[in-house]
Amino acid sequence: MRTAGKITIVTSALAIAAVPMAAMAPAAGAQAAPAWYAYHGQTAEQSVKQVTRLKDQGYRPVTVNVSDGERYAAVWVKGGSSNNWGIWQGMSADGFQKRFDAAKKEGAQPTSVSATGPADSPVYTAIFEKKSGAYLSRSDLTPAAFAALNKQAEAKGLALTSVDAYGTPDDVRYVGVWSANTGGAWYYTYGKSIKQHEAEVYAKKDKGFRPVKVAVAPDGTYAAVWRKDGVKSWAHYVDMNASGYQKRFNALKNKGLAPVQVNAENGKYAAIWQ
């Protein structure tokens, strides 16, 4: 995987409601969440300004997304060393690989990777953190290659911790990061229609699984990572436009839920709160 580029961050509107996915109120007596900040729909220039401002204020990025001709979204939380992470944007495939190689020499790993655009000219954004432990990261994966790599990673004790879909409707590609599995049972799905994805939520919810990562593909399908982690207070929505995402964002903020992942492609948003 290759990385090289600028930094970008955004504060914009979130989207109109779509398919409600297992929205839950925060549990009574739950611990207060750390201070956080989220934005979306930002241009590259706006994103860079956001990164600079938030870093100076002691925030660090936990998830990042690029979509629709280089529009950026991200979630940041307060705390952590500013020397242990880096965020890059606007990278070509070659630039991303160079950033990946440089980070590896520095003892850093990708923790959130996103891409948009066709397979022959994608644009990447990524967060790298200095940390130890086994991991695997690949991009430009066809659906079949993505499935095969998940199988290999799971056999090595790794779990899918970052996923995004890009390319075109007739040529979907995936980029993923697999890290040491410290969170218990997990599985993944991909190529699911909205109805299929929604059915998966309700089918697995009673068994203790919830979506912890979600990605919107160029063909309108969804990829997701599901975990059985015991978290009771969470919400998940898909098929939102920008204003719908904002409305959902505002409503859940009032209920004490913070976004932990946001993903978009072709103007459609999906997000997870807890």
C-alpha positions in Angstrom: 0.0 0.0 0.0 1.4 3.4 -0.8 1.0 6.7 0.9 2.2 10.3 0.3 0.4 13.5 0.6 -1.3 16.3 2.4 -3.4 16.5 5.4 -7.1 17.4 5.4 -10.0 17.7 7.8 -13.6 18.9 7.6 -16.5 20.2 9.6 -19.7 20.0 7.7 -23.2 18.8 7.6 -24.3 15.3 8.2 -27.0 13.5 6.3 -30.8 12.8 6.0 -32.0 9.7 7.7 -32.0 6.5 6.0 -32.3 3.0 7.2 -32.2 3.1 11.0 -29.9 0.4 12.3 -30.2 -0.7 15.9 -30.1 2.8 17.5 -29.8 2.5 21.2 -29.8 5.0 24.1 -26.7 5.2 26.3 -26.7 2.9 29.2 -27.6 4.3 32.6 -24.5 5.2 34.6 -22.3 4.9 31.5 -18.9 6.6 31.8 -18.6 9.9 30.1 -17.1 9.7 26.7 -13.8 11.6 25.9 -14.1 14.9 24.3 -14.4 14.5 20.5 -14.8 16.4 17.3 -16.1 15.2 13.9 -16.5 16.8 10.5 -17.4 15.7 6.9 -17.7 17.1 3.4 -14.5 19.1 3.8 -12.3 20.0 0.8 -8.6 19.2 0.9 -7.7 22.7 2.0 -10.4 22.8 4.7 -9.3 19.4 6.0 -5.7 20.6 6.3 -6.7 23.6 8.4 -8.8 21.3 10.6 -5.9 18.9 11.2 -3.6 21.8 12.2 -6.2 23.3 14.5 -7.2 20.1 16.2 -3.7 18.8 16.7 -2.8 22.1 18.3 -5.7 21.7 20.7 -4.6 18.2 21.8 -6.9 16.0 19.6 -5.8 13.0 17.7 -7.7 11.3 14.7 -9.3 7.9 15.2 -11.0 7.4 11.8 -10.7 9.2 8.4 -12.6 9.0 5.1 -12.2 10.4 1.6 -14.9 10.2 -1.0 -16.6 12.0 -4.0 -13.7 13.8 -5.7 -11.6 14.3 -2.5 -14.1 15.3 0.2 -12.9 14.4 3.7 -14.5 13.3 6.9 -13.0 12.3 10.2 -13.5 11.8 13.9 -11.0 13.0 16.5 -10.7 12.5 20.3 -9.0 14.5 22.9 -5.8 13.2 24.4 -2.7 11.1 23.4 0.7 12.2 22.3 0.9 14.3 19.1 4.2 12.6 18.3 2.7 9.1 18.1 0.5 9.6 15.0 0.4 11.2 11.6 -2.4 11.8 9.1 -2.0 12.1 5.3 -4.4 12.8 2.5 -4.5 13.4 -1.2 -2.2 10.4 -1.9 -1.9 8.5 -5.1 -1.4 4.7 -5.0 2.3 5.3 -5.4 2.3 8.0 -2.8 0.4 5.8 -0.4 3.0 3.0 -0.8 5.8 5.4 -0.2 4.2 6.6 3.0 3.5 3.1 4.1 7.1 2.1 3.6 8.4 5.1 5.4 6.0 4.5 8.3 7.1 0.9 8.6 10.7 2.0 9.1 9.5 4.5 11.8 7.7 1.7 13.7 4.2 3.0 12.7 1.2 1.1 11.4 -1.9 2.2 9.4 -4.9 2.3 11.7 -7.5 3.9 9.4 -7.2 3.9 5.6 -9.7 5.2 3.0 -9.7 5.6 -0.8 -11.9 6.9 -3.5 -11.9 7.0 -7.3 -11.3 4.3 -10.0 -8.8 1.5 -9.4 -6.3 3.0 -11.9 -6.2 6.5 -10.2 -7.4 6.3 -6.6 -6.9 8.9 -3.9 -5.9 7.8 -0.4 -6.0 9.2 3.1 -4.7 7.4 6.1 -3.8 7.6 9.8 -0.6 6.0 11.0 0.3 5.4 14.6 3.5 4.3 16.3 2.7 0.9 17.8 3.9 -2.6 18.0 2.2 -5.9 17.1 1.4 -7.9 14.1 -0.6 -6.4 11.3 -1.4 -6.7 7.6 -2.5 -4.0 5.2 -3.4 -4.3 1.5 -5.2 -2.2 -1.1 -6.5 -2.6 -4.7 -8.2 -5.8 -3.6 -10.9 -7.3 -5.8 -13.9 -8.8 -3.9 -12.4 -12.3 -4.3 -9.0 -11.2 -3.2 -10.5 -9.3 -0.2 -12.3 -12.5 0.9 -9.2 -14.6 0.5 -7.1 -12.1 2.5 -9.6 -12.1 5.3 -9.4 -15.8 5.5 -5.6 -15.7 5.7 -5.5 -12.9 8.2 -8.0 -14.7 10.5 -5.9 -17.8 10.4 -3.0 -15.7 11.7 -5.0 -14.3 14.6 -5.6 -11.0 12.9 -9.0 -9.1 12.7 -10.2 -6.6 10.1 -9.9 -3.2 11.9 -10.2 -0.8 8.9 -12.0 -1.2 5.6 -13.1 0.9 2.7 -14.4 0.3 -0.8 -13.6 2.3 -3.8 -13.3 1.9 -7.6 -16.4 2.0 -9.9 -19.8 0.2 -9.8 -18.5 -2.4 -12.2 -15.0 -2.7 -10.6 -15.2 -2.4 -6.8 -11.9 -2.5 -4.9 -11.2 -2.8 -1.2 -8.5 -1.5 1.1 -8.1 -3.0 4.6 -6.0 -3.2 7.7 -5.9 -6.4 9.8 -4.5 -6.1 13.3 -3.9 -8.5 16.3 -7.3 -9.6 17.4 -7.8 -8.5 21.0 -11.5 -8.0 20.8 -13.0 -11.4 20.8 -15.4 -12.9 18.2 -15.7 -11.1 14.9 -16.7 -11.6 11.3 -17.1 -9.5 8.2 -19.5 -9.1 5.3 -19.2 -7.4 1.9 -21.2 -6.8 -1.3 -24.4 -6.6 0.7 -27.4 -4.5 -0.5 -29.0 -2.1 1.9 -31.7 -4.6 2.7 -29.2 -7.4 3.1 -27.0 -5.3 5.4 -30.0 -4.3 7.5 -31.2 -7.9 7.8 -27.7 -8.8 9.0 -27.9 -6.2 11.7 -31.1 -7.5 13.1 -30.2 -11.2 12.6 -27.0 -10.8 14.6 -28.0 -8.2 17.2 -29.7 -10.7 19.5 -26.6 -12.8 19.3 -24.5 -10.0 20.7 -22.8 -8.8 17.5 -22.8 -5.3 16.2 -21.2 -3.4 13.3 -18.0 -1.7 14.3 -16.8 -0.7 10.8 -18.8 0.0 7.7 -18.0 1.0 4.2 -20.1 2.2 1.3 -19.0 0.8 -2.1 -19.4 2.6 -5.4 -22.1 0.1 -6.5 -24.2 1.0 -3.5 -23.4 -2.2 -1.5 -21.9 -2.3 2.0 -19.0 -4.0 3.6 -18.9 -4.3 7.4 -17.0 -5.7 10.4 -19.1 -7.2 13.2 -17.9 -7.8 16.7 -19.3 -9.4 19.9 -17.8 -7.0 22.3 -20.5 -6.4 24.9 -21.0 -2.7 24.1 -24.7 -2.0 24.8 -25.0 1.7 23.8 -24.5 2.2 20.1 -26.2 3.3 16.9 -25.7 2.6 13.3 -27.3 4.3 10.2 -26.7 3.9 6.5 -28.1 5.4 3.2 -27.9 8.9 4.5 -27.2 12.0 2.4 -25.1 14.8 3.9 -28.0 16.7 5.6 -29.5 13.4 6.9 -26.2 12.5 8.4 -26.1 15.9 10.1 -29.6 15.5 11.5 -28.8 12.0 12.8 -25.5 13.3 14.2 -27.3 16.1 16.1 -30.0 13.8 17.5 -27.5 11.2 18.7 -25.2 13.8 20.2 -28.1 14.9 22.4 -28.4 11.3 23.6 -24.8 11.2 24.6 -23.5 9.1 21.7 -20.4 10.1 19.8 -19.4 9.0 16.3 -16.7 6.5 16.1 -16.6 5.9 12.4 -18.0 7.7 9.3 -17.8 6.5 5.7 -19.2 7.9 2.4 -19.2 7.2 -1.3 -21.3 8.8 -4.1 -23.0 11.1 -1.6 -24.2 8.3 0.6 -23.1 8.2 4.3 -22.9 5.4 6.8 -21.8 5.9 10.4 -21.5 4.2 13.8 -21.9 5.9 17.1 -21.4 4.7 20.7 
